[in-house]
Amino acid sequence: MKEQEENARELTGCPLCGQVQTRARSRCQSCGQRLHPQRTPNLQYCWSLLLTGLIFYVPANLLPIMRTTQLGGTDYNTIASGVVVLWEHGSYLIAGIIFVASLLIPLAKFVVVSALALSQQREGLLSPRNATRLYRLTEFVGRWSMVDVFVVGFLAALIQMGNLMSIHPGPAALAFAAMVVATMLAANSLDPRVFWERGGALNAERA
């Protein structure tokens, strides 16, 4: 039994493809990704980044993300009001995408990353399989978090016709980008391999 445990300690999983191999390798034999030892979870760092992202989430939704000048008049739109305007003009798909990517996904990411951090802080809160699934989910949805900022940047670059009609990004765009970066760093500060190690240790103690 002890020999099996010692052999298991000599193995590591690739952080990219998950291929199990010996720790002596510097790169993954399957995908070529650089291997690194398991990171000790820095939960204080993770919680501080989550708090920072939550602070930026407030101005990102309250301040205008887009300033539109049309025929000499100026309108300011927040994320929510922009979704409403797009919906009223019949752009249902774009409105739905921005609503999900800019309002629902950030809130869901706060909840999921908080649950993952708590599961590393309190053993047994989530099973290793469920924790890994949630971690992979945050990686998948994280790539869509900047959709609203990309849309505003695209419109600002495309529509510049002086007082006739022009679009400029508002201060909420910077706050939203800062929020996305903070939550991404918070998620990346966690190592999914910790879930399995602690889950195995907990099962061994129960056995």
LINQUIBEL-V223384 format. One line per field, one symbol per residue. ss: DSSP state (@ for helix, = for strand, . for the rest). phi: phi as a letter, one per 20 degrees, with the letter a starting at -180 (. if undefined). A space follows every 50 residues. Layout:
BEGIN
ss = ???
phi = ???
END
This chain:
BEGIN
ss = .@@@@@@@@.===......===....=......=........@@@@@@@@ @@@@@@@@@@@@...=====..=====.@@@@@@@@@@...@@@@@@@@@ @@@@@@@@@@@@@@@@@@@@@......@@@@@@@@@@@@@@@....@@@@ @@@@@@@@.=....=====.@@@@@@@@@@@@@@@@@@....@@@@@@@@ @@@@@@.
phi = .ffffffffedbdffednfebffffecffednffecfffffeffffffff ffffffffffdeefebdddblneccdceffffffffffenefffffffff fddffgfffgfffffffffeecfnfcfgfffffffffffffffdfegfff fffffffedccmffabccfefffffffffffffffffffedfffgfffff fffffff
END
